[in-house]
Amino acid sequence: MGNKKPTYEELERQLTDAEAIIATLHRGEVDAIISERTVALLRVAELEEALRRSEENFRNSLERSPLGVCIVTAEEEILYANQAMLDICGYSSVDELKAVPFRDHCTTESFAEHQEREEKRKRGDFVPSDYEISILRKDGVVRHLAVSRAEVTWNGQRQFEALYQDITERKKAQEALEKAHIGLEDRVKERTADLEVLTEKLRSEIHERQQIEESLNRLYRAYLMVCECNQELIRITDEKSLFDKICSIIIETGGYRLVWVGFAEYDEKKTVRPVASSGYEKGYLENIHITWTDEPAGRGPTGTAIRTGKPAIAKNIPSDPQFAPWRSEAIKRGYASSIALPLRMDHENIGSLNIYAKEPEAFDDDEVNLLIKLADNLAYGIKSLRTRTERDRAGHALRESEELYRTLVETAPDGVSMNDPEGRLIYVSQRTLELFGYERAEELIGRSVLEFIIPDEHEKAIRNIQKTLEEGSIREEEVTLIRKNGTHFIGGINATLLKDPEGQPMAFIVTTRDITERKKMEGALRELEQMLRELYENTTEGIFRITQDGEIIYANEAIASMFGYENAEEFLKINIRSLYPNPGDRQQILSRFEAEDHVRNLELCLRRKDGSIIWVEENANATRDDEGNIKWYQGFISDITARKQAEEELRDLSERFQNLSAHLQSMREKERTGLAREIHDELGQSLTALQIDLSRLRDGIPTDQADLTQRVDAMYEFVDAIIESTQKISTQLRPVLLDTLGLSAAIEWQVDEFQKRTGIHCDVMINAEDSDLDPEQSTGIFRILQESLTNVSRHAKATEVKVSFKQDDQGLMLEVVDNGIGIEPAQVSDSMAYGLIGMRERIRPWKGEVHVSGRKGRGTMVTVRIPVES
């Protein structure tokens, strides 16, 4: 260069370059100046290598493809063809394939279709990417190909990739199949016309014959069924057995789907009670509700038959509106039609015989007549059995009544009374007088039994009397009775009907017991049993009772499932010792029971049936006999395997998070240090050199270029401001004092800078040796100080801050105290307080502690302690 003065053009060029650099600096693109060229060179090399590998992989995949592959231009000029494509076309090389024009490769029809597709593409119309063509091989043979065309980039240009699959054999097979199909259709049409007339006639005749045969078969089965049932009516002497046998015969001989016998109840809802059934039932009778009231639930075949005394038929259950309440359940079980036949006894409809068939319209007139006879015979058999039973029962009761009466009166602890069929008392025992609070029998004789029953239960009492008249006795009926003094008690009533030799009601013998206290105890016991049952059955915790020898006395289903057993019965067969991988654990538990009679929240590792290990938590008590020996242990056990695994995973995750946090902090500080050094050294030096160049540039400007001189002076001042900002940014990223003079000096500098920047008065007291601290510890304490002062400036509204850094026997301690508005406890524990969380994470690697405390209006104190090894 020498001392030669630059020309005006050179000065202009240098000025332009300087302005560009300054503009780059002003935009913050420092890295662009330093590394743009290096990054560009590296990116180019990486892209070239990736491109080379990609092209190599792409060409290898094309060559190995079993499909023919061609790369062609928009004008169908071939750029590339793989070996499979050469084989399809019958050529030995790509050059030989290229030498033949595309028109000559195609048949006339295919080339015309190709031209049509090209015209559509030019117009912008949609053209499918998949289509078929026909080509001429080199040897002149026509081959049919399936083509899939897609746009690709080849050698950096937009080209087209076409995949070809030879479908010649498939096309030939399709053509042969179509010809054969056409011939077959012609032959079928010729024969179909002749067969249709014959088929329809034959179908009609077969259907008519089938209907006749089916009708005759059903009628024959029904006739046999009635005969067999009549035989059983004569033979069987037990009503329940009679019903079961009749139902079985109807299913087995009659071939029906379901049969059941229902009795008409005289309760409030007039329920029809099933007493016997046979056939495919599968819970049908439990899922339906049938009454004989004149309401929707009683207008089906069963209710109608009982209510009207006439047979009721549902010819087609799926469409019969009267069968709607039970239709879905009936269809599930394959019932298509049904008939209900009333059972009449003594001019009263006592129930119905209900038969279901799997075919619609199953019951014709002849079959219905036979079934009516069957129902009448069954009703007669019921009446005969009941009459015989009542006669035998009355004779036996009459013979023993006197002796029984005498025994009851003399020995029974219950009150004994007798009343006539109209309900008037004709005899009372002494115990009866005591129960009702009377002294003489004359006070009760002749009075109606209803006088001693509360009015709300008179209807119930009348039903009991009616039931006794019909059935001969009632047992364990509960009635609320009235004493002479007006108080009430619950009586347990048993009554027996006495009849004369003609079978007419003569008297009732009634026994009465005061069961008031028993009912209270039963209610309490039922509630307790229900509560315990629900607790044991529904709890997810295992419940157990075991002996000292390990024998399991009781276990619920939850504990059996917990240890992998199918049910509690299987679990009861094992010994509890087999669940302990370490026998010493069980011995320790037994020792604790001997000492304390219980264990609480005891965590154990036990073995399941399949050998796997689970963690459980046990709470149990010991039960001792009269001599103080332990009889058994009982309690609860919970599966805490998932919780233990979660705790382990949480500890591992927490440790990894802490390590990651420490690593990130360390990396951040390293990046800050490196960036601060790079800004200070490289950018600072570059800016200084630029400032020197500007100074030299100014000296070289001719005196008549005042405007240019002003521009250079402005640039010089701007660069000087940038240098000052650069130094400030470098210091904020990482103070040089921290690495050169140590933590104490950095603390003093930081507090001084804070006071200058905010105007808040600060006092600093340092009484610590920081030479033993490693750089990361120093950095952590310094960053906590910065964060604390930042919080003061943002939130505290303080006018004074005291900072102390000292050392005692426990280690180093940093305190930052302000006189601001104070911090609330909720703010200290807030999970979103990332600043406080960051403080704690910074010193966690050195087992340090951060405590933040404050009171409203009294300021905040941040205390940091780090133990230092001697």
ABEGO torsion letter per residue (X at the ends): XEABBBBAAAAAAAAAAAAAAAAAAAAGBAAAAAAAAAAAAAAAAAAAAAAAAAAAAAAAAAAABABBBBBBBAAGBBABBBAAAAAAAGBABAAAAAABBAAAABBAAAAAAAAAAAAAAAAGBBBBABBBBBBBBAAGBBBBBBBBBBBBBBGGBBBBBBBBBBAAAAAAAAAAAAAAAAAAAAAAAAAAAAAAAAAAAAAAAAAAAAAAAAAAAAAAAAAAAAAAAAAAAAABABAAAAAAAAAAAAAAAAGBABBBBBBBBABAAGBBBBABBBEBAGGAAAABBBBABBBAAAABAAAAAAAAGBBBBBABAAABAAAAAAAAAAAAAGBABBBBBBBBBGGBBAEBBBBBBABBGABBAAAAAAAAAAAAAAAAAAAAAAAAAAAAAAAAAAAAAAAAAAAAAAABABBBBBBBAAGBBABBBAAAAAAAGBABAAAABGBBAAAABBAAAAAAAAAAAAAAAAAGBBBGBBBBBBBAAGBBBBBBBBBBBBBBAAGBBABBBBBBBBAAAAAAAAAAAAAAAAAAAAAAAABABBBBBBBAAGBBABBBAAAAAAAGBABAAAAAABBAAAABABAAAAAAAAAAAAAAGBBBGBBBBBBBAAGBBBBBBBBBBBBBBAAGBBABBBEBBBBAAAAAAAAAAAAAAAAAAAAAAAAAAAAAAAAAAAAAAAAAAAAAAAAAAAAAAAAAAAAABBAABAAAAAAAAAAAAAAAAAAAAAAAAAAAABBAAAAAAEAAAAAAAAAAAAAAAAGBBBBBBBBBBAAABBAAAAAAAAAAAAAAAAAAAAAAGBABBBBBBBBBAAEBBBBBBBABAEBBAAAAABAABAAAAAAAAAAAAAGBBBBBBBBBGAEBBBBBBBBBBX
